Amino acid sequence: MRLEGKTAIVTGGASGFGAGIVRKFLSEGARVMIADINGDAAQETAATLGPRALPQQVDVSDAISVQAMANAMTEAFGQLDILVNNAGVTHLPTPLEDVTEDDFDRVCNVNMKSVYLTARAFVPAMKARGAGAILNVASTAGLSPRPDLNWYNASKGWMITATKTMAVELAPSGVRVNAICPVAGETPLLKSFMGEDTPEMRAKFLSTIPLGRFSTPEDMANAACFLCSDEASMITGTALEVDGGRCI
C-alpha cells in the first residue's frame, strides 16, 4: 500500500501503459482518475476497477478540456498528489520531410503542449502545498532515436528536457518531477511505431532490445509506482530507462 491515501491522475489511462499504471496505483491504495480522450473506454475501465477509479474524458491538447479535468479532480479528490502525463501519439514511420503538417501538429500538441497545460492546471496547488509528484512518460526514442520516427523522437526528447527543467525549478517547492523511457511495448501504438505488425518487423524490433522482449504495461507501472511513491523522495529530474537495455 505504498500509495495509500494518495490521489492521482493518469492521462491516457484507459489503455496500454496508462491502464497498467492505473491498476498498479489502485492496488497500492491510491484513488485514481482515469483521464482519456476516449470517454467510453475510461468509463468501462473504471467500472471494472472499483469505486476508487474515476473516469474523465479529456483532450490533453486542449486548455479548456484540461481545466475541466482539473475542476473534476478538485470536486472528486480535493487535492492532487500524483500527476502522470502518459497520453501520447506518434506518426507512421515516414521520412522527416514527408510528415504532414497535421500529423506534426498532432504529435506536438498531444506529446508536448499537454505537459504545459497540465502543469499550468496543477502545479500552482502543488507548490502551495509544498508537495507533489509528476511523472512524464517519455520514450527511448527521445534518447536513442530511430529513423523515420523523426518528429515523434523530437517530441520525446523535448519531454525529457521539460522533465529536467520542471524538476530543477519545482524542487524548492517540494514537487518532484521524473520521467520514464519505455521501449516499444504491447500497446495500441506498437503498430504505428513499426509501420506494419508482421513477425519479421517484430523480430527486427526485438533484435535491438538486449533482454529480447517488448515492454509491458506492468513494467511501466512498477517503475511509475516507485518514482511516484515516498520511496523515491530523493529522486527528481531523472529519465529512467525501462527498456530492456535498448539504450545501452
C-alpha positions in Angstrom: 0.0 0.0 0.0 2.7 2.4 -1.0 0.3 5.0 -2.3 -2.4 4.7 0.4 -4.2 8.0 0.8 -2.8 9.4 -2.4 -4.7 10.8 -5.3 -3.6 10.5 -8.9 -4.5 11.4 -12.4 -3.2 9.2 -15.3 -3.8 10.7 -18.7 -4.2 8.1 -21.5 -5.3 5.9 -18.6 -7.8 3.7 -20.4 -5.4 1.6 -22.5 -1.8 0.5 -22.8 0.9 1.7 -20.4 -1.6 4.1 -18.8 -4.1 1.3 -17.9 -1.2 -0.6 -16.4 -0.2 2.4 -14.2 -3.8 2.9 -13.2 -4.2 -0.7 -12.0 -0.9 -0.6 -10.1 -1.7 2.7 -8.4 -5.1 1.3 -7.3 -3.5 -1.9 -6.0 -1.2 0.3 -3.9 -4.0 2.2 -2.3 -4.4 5.4 -4.4 -7.6 6.9 -5.8 -7.1 7.4 -9.5 -8.7 9.5 -12.2 -8.6 7.6 -15.5 -8.4 10.5 -17.9 -8.6 9.6 -21.6 -9.8 11.1 -24.9 -11.9 8.0 -25.2 -14.5 8.7 -22.6 -16.4 5.4 -23.1 -13.1 3.4 -22.6 -12.4 5.4 -19.4 -15.9 4.6 -18.2 -15.6 0.9 -19.0 -12.1 0.7 -17.4 -13.3 2.4 -14.2 -16.3 0.2 -14.0 -14.1 -2.9 -13.8 -11.7 -1.4 -11.2 -14.0 -0.3 -8.3 -15.0 2.9 -6.5 -11.5 4.4 -6.2 -11.3 4.6 -10.0 -12.9 7.7 -11.5 -13.3 8.2 -15.3 -12.8 11.5 -17.0 -13.0 12.3 -20.7 -10.2 14.8 -21.7 -8.4 16.1 -24.7 -4.9 16.8 -23.2 -4.1 19.2 -26.1 -7.0 21.5 -25.3 -6.7 24.0 -22.5 -10.5 24.1 -21.8 -10.7 20.3 -21.6 -7.7 20.1 -19.3 -9.2 22.7 -17.0 -12.4 20.8 -16.9 -10.4 17.7 -15.8 -8.8 19.8 -13.1 -12.2 21.0 -11.9 -13.5 17.4 -11.8 -10.4 16.3 -9.9 -10.9 19.0 -7.3 -14.5 18.1 -6.8 -13.8 14.4 -6.5 -10.4 14.3 -4.7 -9.9 17.8 -3.1 -6.2 17.8 -4.0 -3.9 16.0 -6.4 -0.8 14.2 -5.2 0.4 12.5 -8.4 0.1 13.6 -12.0 1.1 11.1 -14.7 1.4 12.6 -18.2 1.1 9.4 -20.2 -1.2 10.3 -23.1 0.8 10.3 -26.3 0.6 9.8 -30.1 3.0 9.1 -33.0 3.1 9.4 -36.7 3.7 6.5 -39.0 7.3 5.8 -39.9 7.9 8.5 -42.6 10.9 10.4 -44.0 11.1 13.6 -41.9 10.3 15.9 -44.9 7.2 13.9 -45.8 5.4 14.0 -42.4 2.2 16.1 -42.9 1.8 19.3 -41.1 -1.4 18.0 -39.5 0.5 14.9 -38.1 3.3 17.1 -36.9 0.9 19.4 -35.1 -0.9 16.5 -33.5 2.3 15.0 -32.2 3.4 18.3 -30.7 0.1 19.1 -29.2 -0.5 15.8 -27.6 3.0 14.9 -26.5 4.3 18.4 -25.7 1.7 21.0 -25.2 -0.2 18.7 -22.9 2.7 18.8 -20.4 2.5 22.6 -20.4 -1.3 22.6 -20.0 -1.4 20.1 -17.1 1.5 21.9 -15.4 -0.5 25.2 -15.6 -3.6 23.4 -14.2 -2.0 21.5 -11.3 1.4 22.9 -10.4 0.2 26.0 -8.5 -1.7 23.9 -6.0 1.2 21.5 -5.6 3.6 24.4 -5.0 1.2 25.9 -2.4 1.1 22.6 -0.5 4.8 22.0 -0.8 4.3 18.5 -2.2 3.5 16.6 -5.3 4.9 14.1 -7.8 4.8 14.5 -11.6 5.7 11.7 -13.9 6.1 12.2 -17.7 6.0 9.1 -19.9 8.7 9.8 -22.4 10.4 7.2 -24.6 13.7 5.6 -25.6 13.0 7.5 -28.8 14.0 10.6 -27.0 17.4 9.2 -26.1 18.3 6.9 -29.0 16.1 7.9 -32.0 15.0 5.5 -34.7 15.0 6.6 -38.3 11.7 7.8 -39.8 10.1 8.4 -36.4 11.7 11.8 -36.5 9.2 14.3 -35.0 8.0 11.7 -32.5 11.6 11.3 -31.4 11.9 15.0 -31.1 8.8 15.4 -29.0 10.0 12.8 -26.5 13.4 14.4 -26.3 11.6 17.6 -25.5 9.6 15.8 -22.8 12.9 14.6 -21.2 14.3 18.2 -21.2 11.0 19.5 -19.9 11.1 17.0 -17.1 14.6 18.2 -16.0 13.7 21.9 -16.2 10.5 21.3 -14.3 12.4 19.3 -11.7 15.1 21.9 -11.0 12.5 24.7 -10.9 10.0 23.0 -8.7 12.4 21.3 -6.3 12.5 24.2 -3.8 8.7 23.9 -3.6 8.9 20.2 -2.7 7.5 19.0 -6.0 9.3 16.1 -7.7 9.3 15.6 -11.5 10.6 12.5 -13.2 10.2 10.6 -16.5 10.2 7.0 -17.6 11.5 6.0 -21.0 9.9 2.8 -22.2 10.9 0.8 -25.3 8.2 -0.3 -27.7 5.6 -2.4 -26.0 2.3 -4.3 -26.5 0.2 -1.2 -26.7 -2.1 0.4 -29.3 0.9 2.4 -30.6 3.1 -0.6 -31.4 1.8 -1.0 -35.0 2.2 2.7 -35.6 5.9 2.6 -34.5 6.6 -0.4 -36.7 4.5 0.7 -39.7 3.2 -2.8 -40.0 2.7 -5.6 -37.5 4.4 -8.6 -39.0 6.6 -11.4 -37.5 9.5 -10.0 -39.5 9.0 -6.5 -38.2 8.6 -7.7 -34.6 11.8 -9.7 -34.9 13.6 -6.6 -36.3 12.5 -4.5 -33.3 13.3 -7.2 -30.8 16.8 -7.6 -32.1 17.6 -4.1 -30.8 16.4 -5.0 -27.2 19.1 -6.9 -25.3 16.6 -8.6 -22.9 14.7 -9.8 -26.0 11.2 -8.8 -25.3 8.8 -5.8 -25.6 8.0 -3.8 -22.6 4.6 -4.4 -20.8 2.2 -2.2 -19.0 3.3 -3.9 -15.8 6.9 -2.9 -16.4 5.9 0.7 -16.7 3.5 0.5 -13.8 6.1 -0.8 -11.4 8.6 1.9 -12.4 5.9 4.6 -12.2 4.8 3.4 -8.8 8.3 3.6 -7.4 9.0 7.1 -8.8 5.7 8.5 -7.5 6.0 6.9 -4.1 7.7 8.3 -1.0 10.4 5.7 -1.5 11.7 7.9 -4.3 11.7 11.1 -2.2 15.3 11.9 -3.1 14.8 11.3 -6.8 13.9 14.2 -9.2 14.8 15.1 -12.7 15.6 11.6 -13.8 14.6 9.9 -17.0 14.5 6.2 -16.1 15.2 3.8 -19.0 12.7 0.9 -18.7 13.9 -0.6 -21.9 15.5 -4.0 -21.6 18.8 -2.4 -22.4 17.7 -0.7 -25.6 19.7 2.5 -24.9 23.0 0.7 -23.9 
